[in-house]
Amino acid sequence: MPHSVWMEMGKHAELVKKAYADFELAKRYGDMKEYMTASILYRKATEKVLRAMVASNKKRAPPKDASIEYLAEQAKLPEGMYNELIGMPDESSELLEEESLLEYDESEQTHKADRAEHDSVVQKHNAVRRLLEYAGAGIA
């Protein structure tokens, strides 16, 4: 989304600013290896940006219980970005997988869950960063 469109978001731009704050907080939690909290914050950031984009495009707020898939579709994202966002694992599926990932890897002295959660958070970080850039949030 070009910068001029970002400026046209008006009141919805505040929602993108809040999404950016969630994004920054998620990065800090990820750095502290609090992966589930980081994951939740990345999802919240995604929802806020998409809500702002949809509200700006449609001139009205989307339904409160709208899924990321619905919001991404309504925001008319480029196909690659759309696929990346709807392909992000959600926290409930990650929690269900966690039991099978608790196996200890003797050679690396880590739990597989730590690596899987880390990889998931990195994937979400990159997807949300690209979304914020697309929305013109001025991310470095």
URNOR-V477627 format. One record per run of one state. SS is the DSSP state (helix for helix, strand for strand, loop for the rest). FROM is the first residue (numbers start at 1). TO is the last residue. If there is no record, write none. Layout:
ss=SS from=FROM to=TO
ss=SS from=FROM to=TO
This chain:
ss=loop from=1 to=2
ss=helix from=3 to=8
ss=loop from=9 to=9
ss=helix from=10 to=31
ss=loop from=32 to=34
ss=helix from=35 to=58
ss=loop from=59 to=67
ss=helix from=68 to=74
ss=loop from=75 to=78
ss=helix from=79 to=86
ss=loop from=87 to=90
ss=helix from=91 to=101
ss=loop from=102 to=103
ss=strand from=104 to=105
ss=loop from=106 to=109
ss=strand from=110 to=111
ss=helix from=112 to=134
ss=loop from=135 to=140
